[in-house]
Amino acid sequence: MNRGAFTEALAERLFHARREGGQVALFVIDLDRFKHLNDTLGHHAGDLLLAEVGERLRWAAAPGELMARLGGDEFAVISPVADVGRRAQELVTALSQPHDIYGRQIAPGASVGVAVFPQDAADASDLQRYADMALYRVKTGGGRRWSAFDAELRAESERRRTLEAELRRAIPAGEIEPWFQPVVDAADGRIVGVEVLARWRHPEQGLLAPGAFVPIAEELGLIGRIDEAVFEAACARAAPWVAEGLIEHVSCNVSPRDLLDPAFSRKLIRRLGQTALSATALCVEITETFLLQDLALSRRHIERLAAKGVNIALDDFGTGYSNLRALMHLPIQTVKLDRSLIADVAKDARVSRLVGSMLHAARALGVSIVAEGVEDPAQAIFLRAAGCDRMQGYLFDRPMPADALETRLRAVAAEASPRVAPARRRARA
């Protein structure tokens, strides 16, 4: 049974329960550590495990229950049981028992979220959404247990609904604006570029950082619209700075969701052509995790952008597999060392050696290196000595609005301008 058929069956169960005054519990199940097991043992072993889980659920079904696999490692159970807590624990226990795969005992465990009609929700859509919220709470708490939808999650749901409505209004209203964090030359500390960061100037809550709205924007499919709005506004402000020589480049982050669009690079090139910013002044930051996720699609985007003169930076370098092979075979000009590495670079000898070796490898490939999250002088001293090209972080500047950055850039430029000495008056004869 696919997800669509399951939703129809759930709606039918709710219809009968509403007419007869009964209740329906929806249990949503997700296997713990499945991706790790799939990567370790191979996809065929993962398929065998999923088949065994499905068989175990059918074997453990209570009277009147309907079970389905919704996709991937997600399963669901529609149940008329009254004791929801007991049934949820039975499901967790049943799926925590070891499975024999290729002669190995594997026990990934499972997380279960549950919502109940009519107490929690009045329709199939809300019931699924609330069960998913309960499941997510379990997963973020470490898994291997169950959770029911409750008043706390209801308040969170209402907050998210309000945020969704406000976010849909905020994008066309221009409330999502670009902020800029300077990138400095490691040798002399002068500002050579900026990274564009989104901020939401909420009319009631004030200035909101990305963590307050980007996750929900990604879930709702709004992140692309936010990226477009911020990109256009950032280019409009930064183009004159580049033209006047105040900075050399502007870096923009790209969400993994956008990168999954095969037409992403063409759309970006078209949008860039509608701005006054030159392609050579734009740097597009692509995460290392996406590069590993879909190398073929990454290659097409990177090569298409590079052909137009756009610079490509590999962001969060060092958090995944540090794909040096990609640096050898793709036109990537820059790597950005992740802040998690920089935090201990001057404290932990092992981290220092690791960062030093990464800098050495990148230099050998002719790639420029930017260190993110530099916050104290010891980190900057180490990175400068190790050959880092550029740095950014609170040690130099925090993110700031466009007007504040322009004031700073012009003040720096004025200080750097050579002063013309006044002509010496000739003494009278």
RODO-2510 file (C-alpha; in nm, 4 decimals, decimal comma):
residues 429
     n   res          X          Y          Z
     1     m     0,0000     0,0000     0,0000
     2     n     0,1487     0,3364    -0,1033
     3     r     0,1138     0,6634     0,0847
     4     g    -0,1829     0,7831    -0,1211
     5     a    -0,3801     0,4620    -0,0678
     6     f    -0,2912     0,4686     0,3011
     7     t    -0,4222     0,8249     0,3391
     8     e    -0,7487     0,7234     0,1699
     9     a    -0,7818     0,4243     0,4043
    10     l    -0,7154     0,6491     0,7037
    11     a    -0,9815     0,8956     0,5903
    12     e    -1,2302     0,6091     0,5539
    13     r    -1,1520     0,4814     0,9043
    14     l    -1,2067     0,8310     1,0422
    15     f    -1,5387     0,8593     0,8600
    16     h    -1,6689     0,5408     1,0214
    17     a    -1,5284     0,6363     1,3638
    18     r    -1,6972     0,9758     1,3430
    19     r    -2,0307     0,8177     1,2539
    20     e    -2,0073     0,5506     1,5251
    21     g    -1,8484     0,7630     1,7957
    22     g    -1,5255     0,5621     1,8031
    23     q    -1,1602     0,6551     1,8025
    24     v    -0,8686     0,5872     1,5673
    25     a    -0,5022     0,5905     1,6679
    26     l    -0,2348     0,6544     1,4073
    27     f     0,1130     0,5223     1,4873
    28     v     0,3984     0,6460     1,2667
    29     i     0,7148     0,4357     1,2900
    30     d     1,0682     0,5182     1,1835
    31     l     1,3667     0,2830     1,2154
    32     d     1,6640     0,4158     1,4121
    33     r     2,0112     0,4116     1,2545
    34     f     1,8750     0,2635     0,9296
    35     k     2,0870     0,4861     0,7054
    36     h     2,4020     0,3824     0,8904
    37     l     2,3148     0,0152     0,8547
    38     n     2,2236     0,0633     0,4904
    39     d     2,5556     0,2345     0,4179
    40     t     2,7525    -0,0246     0,6170
    41     l     2,5923    -0,3473     0,4949
    42     g     2,4705    -0,2380     0,1531
    43     h     2,1323    -0,1635    -0,0007
    44     h     2,0367    -0,5285    -0,0457
    45     a     2,0813    -0,5896     0,3263
    46     g     1,8753    -0,2777     0,3920
    47     d     1,5967    -0,4124     0,1711
    48     l     1,6032    -0,7431     0,3581
    49     l     1,5771    -0,5585     0,6898
    50     l     1,2788    -0,3539     0,5673
    51     a     1,1061    -0,6717     0,4497
    52     e     1,1604    -0,8344     0,7905
    53     v     1,0267    -0,5261     0,9687
    54     g     0,7144    -0,5321     0,7532
    55     e     0,6652    -0,9018     0,8233
    56     r     0,7142    -0,8501     1,1952
    57     l     0,4554    -0,5715     1,1973
    58     r     0,2039    -0,7926     1,0169
    59     w     0,2722    -1,0752     1,2607
    60     a     0,2254    -0,8410     1,5586
    61     a    -0,0919    -0,6757     1,4231
    62     a    -0,3799    -0,6413     1,6677
    63     p    -0,7411    -0,7055     1,5576
    64     g    -0,8737    -0,4342     1,3278
    65     e    -0,5332    -0,2794     1,2564
    66     l    -0,4114    -0,1711     0,9125
    67     m    -0,0376    -0,1532     0,8474
    68     a     0,1571     0,0030     0,5604
    69     r     0,5043     0,1059     0,4555
    70     l     0,4907     0,4734     0,3640
    71     g     0,8340     0,4840     0,2013
    72     g     1,1987     0,4402     0,2910
    73     d     1,2167     0,3149     0,6487
    74     e     0,8869     0,4725     0,7545
    75     f     0,5865     0,2587     0,8452
    76     a     0,2429     0,3369     0,9833
    77     v    -0,0327     0,1574     1,1735
    78     i    -0,4011     0,2536     1,1922
    79     s    -0,5486     0,1068     1,5076
    80     p    -0,8796     0,1130     1,6984
    81     v    -0,7097     0,0242     2,0313
    82     a    -0,8073     0,2197     2,3415
    83     d    -0,4805     0,1811     2,5347
    84     v    -0,2580     0,3815     2,3012
    85     g     0,0443     0,3904     2,5335
    86     r     0,0515     0,0150     2,5779
    87     r     0,0212    -0,0454     2,2033
    88     a     0,2946     0,2058     2,1234
    89     q     0,5326     0,0372     2,3659
    90     e     0,4486    -0,3022     2,2115
    91     l     0,5514    -0,1708     1,8711
    92     v     0,8780    -0,0262     2,0051
    93     t     0,9581    -0,3568     2,1811
    94     a     0,8704    -0,5725     1,8783
    95     l     1,0920    -0,3705     1,6442
    96     s     1,3812    -0,3530     1,8917
    97     q     1,4333    -0,7293     1,8807
    98     p     1,7377    -0,8380     1,6741
    99     h     1,7059    -0,9280     1,3066
   100     d     1,9236    -1,1925     1,1402
   101     i     2,0703    -1,0362     0,8249
   102     y     2,3478    -1,2238     0,6450
   103     g     2,4138    -1,4170     0,9658
   104     r     2,4553    -1,0979     1,1676
   105     q     2,2325    -0,9911     1,4544
   106     i     2,1075    -0,6401     1,3785
   107     a     1,8876    -0,4393     1,6143
   108     p     1,8373    -0,0863     1,4789
   109     g     1,5443    -0,0147     1,7092
   110     a     1,2479     0,2058     1,6245
   111     s     1,0852     0,5354     1,7158
   112     v     0,7070     0,5718     1,7290
   113     g     0,4870     0,8806     1,7226
   114     v     0,1121     0,8596     1,7812
   115     a    -0,1903     1,0876     1,7456
   116     v    -0,5538     0,9981     1,8157
   117     f    -0,8833     1,0897     1,6480
   118     p    -1,0939     1,2730     1,7603
   119     q    -0,9023     1,3948     2,0685
   120     d    -0,6020     1,5300     1,8771
   121     a    -0,7264     1,5905     1,5220
   122     a    -1,0492     1,6006     1,3248
   123     d    -0,9178     1,4904     0,9849
   124     a    -0,6617     1,2594     0,8260
   125     s    -0,4213     1,5370     0,7245
   126     d    -0,3880     1,6825     1,0749
   127     l    -0,3731     1,3362     1,2314
   128     q    -0,0749     1,2456     1,0119
   129     r     0,0934     1,5781     1,0778
   130     y     0,0520     1,5483     1,4550
   131     a     0,1772     1,1889     1,4612
   132     d     0,4807     1,3041     1,2603
   133     m     0,5446     1,5812     1,5137
   134     a     0,5378     1,3283     1,7976
   135     l     0,7753     1,1040     1,6013
   136     y     1,0142     1,3922     1,5383
   137     r     1,0292     1,4652     1,9111
   138     v     1,1320     1,1034     1,9722
   139     k     1,3963     1,1100     1,6991
   140     t     1,5545     1,4304     1,8277
   141     g     1,5595     1,2765     2,1757
   142     g     1,7633     0,9772     2,0659
   143     g     1,4954     0,7356     1,9457
   144     r     1,4057     0,3855     2,0697
   145     r     1,0883     0,5017     2,2436
   146     w     0,7445     0,6438     2,1699
   147     s     0,5716     0,9765     2,2172
   148     a     0,2124     1,0933     2,1885
   149     f     0,0883     1,4225     2,0523
   150     d     0,0105     1,6503     2,3461
   151     a    -0,0583     2,0085     2,4524
   152     e     0,3060     2,1069     2,4156
   153     l     0,3165     1,9868     2,0566
   154     r    -0,0206     2,1508     1,9867
   155     a     0,1204     2,4849     2,0982
   156     e     0,4231     2,4242     1,8768
   157     s     0,1921     2,3396     1,5858
   158     e    -0,0006     2,6617     1,6296
   159     r     0,3221     2,8588     1,6495
   160     r     0,4429     2,6989     1,3263
   161     r     0,1149     2,7698     1,1498
   162     t     0,1368     3,1339     1,2504
   163     l     0,5003     3,1476     1,1425
   164     e     0,4122     2,9911     0,8070
   165     a     0,1433     3,2515     0,7372
   166     e     0,3755     3,5349     0,8419
   167     l     0,6619     3,3985     0,6331
   168     r     0,4477     3,3734     0,3198
   169     r     0,3534     3,7382     0,3713
   170     a     0,7064     3,8516     0,4624
   171     i     0,8811     3,7396     0,1423
   172     p     0,6891     3,9600    -0,1046
   173     a     0,6790     4,2383     0,1563
   174     g     1,0601     4,2600     0,1515
   175     e     1,1017     4,1780     0,5204
   176     i     1,3674     3,9121     0,4463
   177     e     1,6794     4,1182     0,3882
   178     p     2,0484     4,0544     0,3188
   179     w     2,3068     4,1074     0,5879
   180     f     2,6777     4,0888     0,5192
   181     q     2,9727     3,9450     0,7086
   182     p     3,3138     4,0694     0,5924
   183     v     3,5821     3,8275     0,4738
   184     v     3,9345     3,9575     0,5391
   185     d     4,2725     3,8920     0,3864
   186     a     4,4704     3,6792     0,6323
   187     a     4,7938     3,8670     0,5634
   188     d     4,6888     4,2272     0,6248
   189     g     4,3314     4,2123     0,7605
   190     r     4,1746     4,4241     0,4859
   191     i     3,8183     4,3438     0,3809
   192     v     3,8244     4,1641     0,0466
   193     g     3,4735     4,0212     0,0285
   194     v     3,1448     3,9576     0,2046
   195     e     2,9226     3,6590     0,2721
   196     v     2,5510     3,7218     0,2319
   197     l     2,3288     3,6068     0,5208
   198     a     1,9506     3,6311     0,5514
   199     r     1,7719     3,8143     0,8309
   200     w     1,3981     3,8579     0,8858
   201     r     1,2964     4,2020     1,0071
   202     h     0,9742     4,0871     1,1707
   203     p     0,7310     4,3736     1,2408
   204     e     0,6512     4,2435     1,5907
   205     q     0,9366     4,0150     1,6976
   206     g     1,2185     4,2314     1,5638
   207     l     1,5222     4,0945     1,3829
   208     l     1,5194     3,7131     1,3454
   209     a     1,8275     3,5032     1,2671
   210     p     1,8090     3,2249     1,0025
   211     g     1,7621     2,9534     1,2647
   212     a     1,4199     3,0986     1,3470
   213     f     1,2765     3,0678     0,9956
   214     v     1,5026     2,8798     0,7510
   215     p     1,4151     2,5250     0,8752
   216     i     1,0421     2,5814     0,8328
   217     a     1,1006     2,7579     0,5013
   218     e     1,2831     2,4481     0,3777
   219     e     0,9984     2,2222     0,4922
   220     l     0,7398     2,4405     0,3184
   221     g     0,9375     2,4707    -0,0040
   222     l     0,9784     2,8469     0,0474
   223     i     1,3566     2,8499     0,0779
   224     g     1,3994     2,9004    -0,2966
   225     r     1,1874     3,2149    -0,2897
   226     i     1,3834     3,3444     0,0097
   227     d     1,7150     3,2734    -0,1622
   228     e     1,5992     3,4567    -0,4744
   229     a     1,4817     3,7626    -0,2814
   230     v     1,7983     3,7834    -0,0728
   231     f     2,0195     3,7232    -0,3775
   232     e     1,8592     4,0035    -0,5785
   233     a     1,8726     4,2505    -0,2893
   234     a     2,2332     4,1581    -0,2040
   235     c     2,3515     4,1989    -0,5629
   236     a     2,1811     4,5380    -0,5901
   237     r     2,3628     4,6653    -0,2796
   238     a     2,6995     4,4998    -0,3405
   239     a     2,7442     4,5726    -0,7130
   240     p     2,8504     4,9382    -0,6531
   241     w     3,0960     4,8269    -0,3828
   242     v     3,2622     4,5922    -0,6298
   243     a     3,2603     4,8524    -0,9081
   244     e     3,4310     5,1058    -0,6788
   245     g     3,6912     4,8537    -0,5611
   246     l     3,5684     4,8507    -0,2003
   247     i     3,5420     4,4674    -0,2102
   248     e     3,6385     4,1973    -0,4589
   249     h     3,3634     3,9380    -0,4281
   250     v     3,0221     3,8522    -0,2855
   251     s     2,9554     3,4983    -0,1524
   252     c     2,6049     3,3500    -0,1486
   253     n     2,4979     3,0234     0,0127
   254     v     2,2807     2,7819    -0,1804
   255     s     2,0400     2,5463    -0,0046
   256     p     2,0653     2,1721    -0,0842
   257     r     1,6986     2,1835    -0,1881
   258     d     1,7791     2,4387    -0,4590
   259     l     2,0770     2,2360    -0,5777
   260     l     1,8523     1,9356    -0,6373
   261     d     1,6791     2,1344    -0,9107
   262     p     1,8482     2,0375    -1,2425
   263     a     1,7774     2,3888    -1,3722
   264     f     1,9247     2,5666    -1,0685
   265     s     2,2482     2,6881    -1,2315
   266     r     2,0674     2,8177    -1,5406
   267     k     1,8180     3,0046    -1,3245
   268     l     2,0992     3,1584    -1,1179
   269     i     2,2870     3,2714    -1,4283
   270     r     1,9673     3,4304    -1,5613
   271     r     1,9030     3,6117    -1,2326
   272     l     2,2641     3,7284    -1,2159
   273     g     2,2314     3,8724    -1,5665
   274     q     1,9466     4,0911    -1,4415
   275     t     2,1744     4,2531    -1,1811
   276     a     2,4726     4,4871    -1,2108
   277     l     2,7072     4,2411    -1,0372
   278     s     2,9664     4,0799    -1,2646
   279     a     2,9842     3,6991    -1,2719
   280     t     3,3500     3,7043    -1,1691
   281     a     3,2592     3,8897    -0,8487
   282     l     3,0068     3,6245    -0,7414
   283     c     3,1046     3,3220    -0,5328
   284     v     2,8488     3,0435    -0,4900
   285     e     2,8933     2,8274    -0,1795
   286     i     2,7966     2,4605    -0,2188
   287     t     2,7974     2,2297     0,0818
   288     e     3,0314     1,9329     0,0852
   289     t     2,7478     1,7032     0,1923
   290     f     2,5482     1,7793    -0,1239
   291     l     2,8562     1,7250    -0,3365
   292     l     2,8794     1,3733    -0,1970
   293     q     2,5049     1,3181    -0,2221
   294     d     2,4784     1,3776    -0,5970
   295     l     2,8168     1,4226    -0,7617
   296     a     2,6820     1,4080    -1,1191
   297     l     2,4294     1,6877    -1,0618
   298     s     2,6868     1,8881    -0,8652
   299     r     2,9298     1,8600    -1,1553
   300     r     2,6737     1,9948    -1,4035
   301     h     2,5917     2,2935    -1,1822
   302     i     2,9551     2,3708    -1,1007
   303     e     3,0813     2,3439    -1,4583
   304     r     2,7923     2,5529    -1,5931
   305     l     2,8525     2,8320    -1,3390
   306     a     3,2303     2,8218    -1,3780
   307     a     3,1963     2,8560    -1,7554
   308     k     3,0237     3,1911    -1,6961
   309     g     3,3016     3,3077    -1,4636
   310     v     3,1228     3,2452    -1,1341
   311     n     3,3513     3,1267    -0,8549
   312     i     3,2611     2,8096    -0,6649
   313     a     3,3388     2,7515    -0,2965
   314     l     3,3073     2,4194    -0,1143
   315     d     3,1408     2,5125     0,2145
   316     d     3,1605     2,3279     0,5497
   317     f     3,4857     2,1644     0,4381
   318     g     3,6009     1,9109     0,6934
   319     t     3,2592     1,8104     0,8290
   320     g     3,2086     1,5217     0,5871
   321     y     3,4656     1,3292     0,3906
   322     s     3,6730     1,6310     0,2800
   323     n     3,6381     1,5263    -0,0815
   324     l     3,9820     1,6062    -0,2237
   325     r     3,8996     1,4077    -0,5346
   326     a     3,6274     1,6612    -0,6185
   327     l     3,8803     1,9425    -0,5802
   328     m     4,1068     1,7689    -0,8298
   329     h     3,8408     1,7125    -1,0935
   330     l     3,5957     2,0017    -1,0537
   331     p     3,6522     2,3766    -1,1127
   332     i     3,6267     2,4668    -0,7432
   333     q     3,8338     2,7729    -0,6542
   334     t     3,7783     2,7938    -0,2791
   335     v     3,7248     2,5749     0,0260
   336     k     3,5771     2,7113     0,3470
   337     l     3,7007     2,5366     0,6604
   338     d     3,4079     2,4673     0,8898
   339     r     3,3869     2,6587     1,2170
   340     s     3,3721     2,3332     1,4143
   341     l     3,7361     2,2740     1,3199
   342     i     3,8439     2,6312     1,3818
   343     a     3,7027     2,6326     1,7375
   344     d     3,9783     2,4010     1,8690
   345     v     4,2521     2,4754     1,6202
   346     a     4,4773     2,6526     1,8698
   347     k     4,3844     2,4289     2,1668
   348     d     4,3938     2,0685     2,0454
   349     a     4,7156     1,9471     1,8830
   350     r     4,5303     1,6817     1,6847
   351     v     4,2896     1,9357     1,5389
   352     s     4,5820     2,1645     1,4596
   353     r     4,7592     1,8869     1,2703
   354     l     4,4393     1,7958     1,0850
   355     v     4,3716     2,1549     0,9799
   356     g     4,7353     2,1980     0,8825
   357     s     4,7226     1,8924     0,6579
   358     m     4,3969     2,0108     0,4990
   359     l     4,5499     2,3505     0,4277
   360     h     4,8570     2,1826     0,2767
   361     a     4,6426     1,9608     0,0513
   362     a     4,4265     2,2515    -0,0647
   363     r     4,7322     2,4651    -0,1409
   364     a     4,8840     2,1804    -0,3422
   365     l     4,5699     2,1793    -0,5569
   366     g     4,5821     2,5552    -0,6073
   367     v     4,2633     2,6168    -0,4100
   368     s     4,2060     2,9296    -0,1998
   369     i     4,1267     2,8683     0,1677
   370     v     3,8819     3,0623     0,3857
   371     a     3,8466     2,9867     0,7578
   372     e     3,5038     3,0506     0,9103
   373     g     3,4214     3,1218     1,2731
   374     v     3,7518     3,2850     1,3744
   375     e     3,6851     3,4339     1,7161
   376     d     4,0144     3,4859     1,8982
   377     p     4,3652     3,6045     1,8054
   378     a     4,5263     3,2632     1,8740
   379     q     4,3154     3,1041     1,6019
   380     a     4,4052     3,3792     1,3556
   381     i     4,7766     3,3526     1,4343
   382     f     4,7756     2,9755     1,3768
   383     l     4,5758     2,9987     1,0536
   384     r     4,7924     3,2765     0,9149
   385     a     5,1104     3,0807     0,9898
   386     a     4,9596     2,7641     0,8389
   387     g     4,8916     2,9380     0,5085
   388     c     4,5236     3,0258     0,5262
   389     d     4,4350     3,2866     0,2640
   390     r     4,1260     3,4503     0,4103
   391     m     3,9275     3,4511     0,7344
   392     q     3,5920     3,5586     0,8675
   393     g     3,4406     3,5578     1,2126
   394     y     3,3553     3,7657     1,5154
   395     l     3,7221     3,8519     1,5700
   396     f     3,6965     4,0784     1,2664
   397     d     3,3279     4,1636     1,2194
   398     r     2,9829     4,0336     1,2978
   399     p     2,7178     4,0214     1,0247
   400     m     2,5731     4,3682     0,9660
   401     p     2,3081     4,5403     0,7520
   402     a     2,4055     4,6879     0,4174
   403     d     2,4109     5,0512     0,5334
   404     a     2,6439     4,9756     0,8248
   405     l     2,8790     4,7767     0,6015
   406     e     2,8890     5,0480     0,3359
   407     t     2,9764     5,3070     0,6005
   408     r     3,2570     5,0838     0,7233
   409     l     3,3896     5,0114     0,3747
   410     r     3,3984     5,3784     0,2809
   411     a     3,5670     5,4744     0,6071
   412     v     3,8379     5,2140     0,5494
   413     a     3,8826     5,3312     0,1891
   414     a     3,9147     5,6928     0,3014
   415     e     4,1830     5,6028     0,5568
   416     a     4,3764     5,4081     0,2949
   417     s     4,3702     5,6914     0,0383
   418     p     4,7069     5,8687     0,0058
   419     r     4,7017     6,2164     0,1463
   420     v     4,8347     6,4957    -0,0738
   421     a     5,0735     6,7196     0,1177
   422     p     4,9959     7,0912     0,0852
   423     a     5,2316     7,2867    -0,1379
   424     r     5,4936     7,4724     0,0604
   425     r     5,4685     7,8428     0,0235
   426     r     5,7690     8,0076    -0,1301
   427     a     5,9395     8,2547     0,0923
   428     r     5,9335     8,6090    -0,0343
   429     a     6,2539     8,7347    -0,1687
***
